[in-house]
Amino acid sequence: MVTILGIESSCDDTSAAVIRDGLLLSNAIASQKVHEEYGGVVPELASRAHQQNIVPVVDAAIKRAGIDKSEISAIAFTRGPGLIGSLLVGTSFAKGLSLGLRVPMVEVNHLHGHVLSHFVRQHPDDEVPRFPYLCLLISGGNSQIIMVRNYNDMQMLGQTIDDAAGEAFDKCAKVMGLPYPGGPHIDRLAAEGDAHRFNFAKPHIPGLDYSFSGLKTSFLYTLRDAIKSDPDFVENNKADLAASLQRTIIEILLDKLKLAVKQTGATQLAIGGGVSANSGVRKAVADFCAERGIKAFIPERAFTTDNAAMVAMAGYFKYLDKEFCPYDAVPYARVSI
């Protein structure tokens, strides 16, 4: 049996998970509420919180898994991309535990973790993708279309040239006076609004690349001009604004995704990343796949945000190929697929 302990600390969630032969035994997460009052993640506060949380979170993951730490085969950790201070906490802890248990380390690209999250099984008969498959990775910092030929063979077909979909949700939500993170609040309000009440600009970018900066500008100008004549415009139209914004973002995402499917002939489509928790995105992708006879893999919401289950899963693949990490490895803030 291969038992992998995964550690995730790339941003503001401290997470640890245990996977045995691809089956999830536990997934513990400690979230940080301290950032809400600042409207975004404060790196220094995030790293301090990781230092406080990592020992109890790892301990909880091991206990919930019902294993002894001596049964761990390897430790998988997020090396990047992410916040350097946060990554340093996870990387340093992984090194110390690896030395103490005398087991190898496996470094994981955070983005690869999201792409491979669909292989996390909670039950032995859970269905997982077959290589190759197409993946739409959408989060606060990334909007990418990826052809996944194997766990270590991924081709970027398209990506954002400016802001990501998650940034569009969060920044527009902030302008509306909604709490951070804004995406979930937009999703909640959108269910109550008229998605065709407002029209916002959509980009015309060639190929499979994305752009969301123009949408943000269009949204801002709409609010600015309306508030001049009605100071209560945002408050009185929150649901319709949220629904129209969400519709526009989904249309931008789906337009490129449809083109990618046409170009690649993909028969399997997966989505991942924080924005894949959005109910409108999930329904739009599911409907599109059903219409085209494409097998859709839409993750449980627990596996859309940053979590160690996906890190442990990516580490499991690398462990089987003996792709171990040296102790002089340092975290990195930026990297591509």
N, C-alpha and C positions, 0 to 999 in steps of 0.2 A: 504493500500500500504506500502511496505517495501522499503525504500530508503537508500542505503549504500554508504557512501563516502569512497573510498579506497585510501590509501597513500602508495607509494612504494619508498624506499630510500636505497636499499640494496647495491648499488654499485655506479655508476657514473651518473645515470639518476634519476632526481626528477620527480615523476609522481603522478597525482591525477585523480581519475575517479569517476563518479557517476553512479550507477546502480539502477534501480527501478524495482522490481519484476523480476529480471533476465535480463532486457532489458537495454542495454548500452545507457546512455544519453550523456555522455561526457568522454573524455580521453585525458588529457593534459600532455605533457612531455617536460621537459627542459633538453637537453643533454649538456654535458660538453666537450668542444673542447680542454680544457687546457691540457689534458693528451696525446694528439697526439704527441707532441714534445718529450715526455719521453718514448714513445714506450710501454706504459702500464698505468694502473690506479695508481695514487699516492694517497694513502688513506687520507692524511691530506688535500690535495687540494680538494678531493672529498667532504669531510665533510664540508669544508668551503663553497663550491659552493651550497651544499644542504641548508645551512643556508640562503644563499642569495635567493635561488629559491623557497623554499617551500611555503612561503606566497603567492606570485603572482601565483604560479601554482595551489594551492588549490582554490584560488579566481577565476582563469580562469575556472577551472573545474565546479565550482558551477554556474558561470554565463552562461557558454556554455550549461549546463544542463537545464537552464531556471527554476531553483528552488530557493527558499529561504533557507538559512541555517537552519531555524526552521523546515523544512520538513525532515531533516536528521534523520533517525531512529537509526543509529549506525555508528561508525567509525572503519573501518577495516584497519589494518596497518601491514606492514611486520616486524615481530619480528626477523627473521633470516631465514637461514644463510646469511652472508654477511660481509661487513666491519663494524666493531663495531662503528667507528666514524660516519659513514653515517647512520647506523641504529638508533643511539642515537638521531639524528636530527628528524627522522620520528617518533620514539617512543615518544619523549618528546612533539612534536607538537600534536600528536594524544591525548596524555593525557590532555594537556591543553585545546584543543578544546572540548574533551569529557566532561571535567568538566564545561567548559563555556556553552555548549549547554545542559548539563544534559542528555546526551545520553550514552549508553554503548559502550565499546570498544570491538573489536574482533581481536585477534592476528592471524596472518596468517604465515604459513610456506611458504617461498618463492618458494620452490620446488613444494609444493602442488598447488600453484598458477599457475605455468606452466602446471601442469598436468590437472588442471580444467579449463584452458583457453578456452577450446572448448565449454564450456557452456555459454560463453558470447554471447548473441544474440544482433545483431544490428537491426533486424527486427523480429516481432512476429513469423513469419513462418520459421525462420532459424532452420535447423536441428542440433541437439546436440546428443552426444553419449548416449547409454543406458548402465547402469551398468550391468555386468562387461565389461571392455574393456582393451586392452593391450596398454600401452603407452611407446614410446621411447623418453626419455628426454635427449636431447643433447645440451650442452652449453659449455661455456668456462671452467667451473669447474666440469661439471657432464656429464657422459655418463651412463645412467641407463635404464634398462628394468623393467617396473613396471606393475603389475596386479592391476587394479583399480576396486575394488569390490563396493566401495561406496566413497563418498567424504571424509570419515574419516576411510576408510579401504583400505589401499594400501600395497601390498606386493612387496618387492624388489626381483626380480628374478635374476638380474645380474647388475653389475656395474664395472666401471673402477678400475683396481688395481694400476694404476699410473696416467698418464696424460689422460685428456678427449679429445674428438674429436676437440672441439674448441681450445684447447691449441695446438694441432697438427697443425691446420690451422694457428693460429696466430704466433707460434714460427717458423714454416717453412717459413712463409711469411716474418718474420723479417730477417731471414738469407738471403732471396732473396732481401732484401733492400726495401721491400714494407712498406707503412705507416701502423700505428696502427689505428683501428683493422685490421688485415690482412685477415681475412676470406672473407669479401666482395670483396677484391681485387683479391684473389685467384679465387673466383667464376666468376668474370668478365673476367679474363685472360683465365680461363679454357674453356670458350665458343669459344675461338679462337685457341686452341691448339690441339695436337694429344695426346689423353689420354693413348695411348699404346706405346708412344715413350720411356718411362722409366719405369722400374720395381723396386719397393721398397719393403722392407721386410714387411711381414704380420705375426702377432703373432699366436702362436698355444696355446691358453689358454683354458683349459678344461671348460665345462659348458657354462654358459651364461655371464661370466665376460669379460670385455674388457681390452685391453692394447694398448697404442699408443706410448709408449716410444721407442720401437724398430723401429717403422716407422720413428720417428724423427731422430734417430741415422743413419739409412740407408740413409735418405734424406741428412743429413749433410755430410756423407762420400762421397756420389755421387758428391755433389758440390765441396767438398774439392779436390778430386782426379781429377775432370775435370778442375778445375781452375788452377791446376799446369801446365797444357799444354796449356790452353786457358783462359787468365785473363778475357775475355769478355764472358765467357761461360754462366753465368747467364743471362746477358742482352740479349744475342742472342737466348736464349732458354726459356724465362720466360713463354710464353704461354704453351709450351709443358710440362714444369716442373709443372706448376699449374694444368693442366689437368690431368697429371699422378698422382699427389698427391691427387687430389680430387677423382679420380676414386678409388684409393687404400683405402682412408678413407671410402668411400661409401661401398666398398666391405666388409670391416671389420664390419661396422655397420649392413649391410644386412645379412651377414652370421649368426650372432647371433640372429638377429631378426627372420629370417626364422626358426631357431631352436626353438625359444621361441613360435612361432605360432604353430609349430608341436607339441610341448610338452603340450601346453595349449588348443589347439583347438580353439583359439580365432577367432571370426568372425568380430570383430571390432578392428581397429588399429589406434591409434592417435600418432602424433609426436608433440613435443613442445621444447621450449628453443631456444636460439639464432641461433644454427646451423640448425634448421629446416627452416630458411629463405634461406638456400643455395639451389639454383635452381636444382643442380644435385641430392641432397638428396631428394628434394620434388618429382622430376620426378621418381627417383628409387623406392621410397615408393609407389607412385601412381601406377606405372606399376606393382610392385609386388602384390599389393592388387587387381588390376584388373585381373591379371592372376589367382589368387586364389579365386576370388569371395568374397573378404573381403571388408567390408565397411571401407573406409579410411577417416580420419579426419585430414586434413592438414590446419593449422591455417593461417589466413591472416598474412602477414609479420609484420603488426603493432602490432600483439599480440605474436610475437615470442621473441622479446627482452623484457627487463624488463619494465613492464607497470603496472599501477594501476588498469586497468580493470580486470585483472586476480585476483588481490588482493581483489578487491571489490566482485568479483564473489565467491571466496572461503569464504569470510566473510559473504556473503549472506546465503550460506549453513549453516554456523555455527550459524548465527543469528536465523535462523528458529528453530534450536535445542537449542536456548538459551545458547550457549557456550560462555559466556562473559569473558573478561579478567580483572583481578584485576589491580589496579593502581600501585602496587609494582612490576609489571612485568618488567624485564630488557631484553635487546636484547641479542642474542647469535650469535657467529660467525660461529659455525659449528653445524650441525645436519643432521640426515639422514631422509629418508622418513618414 
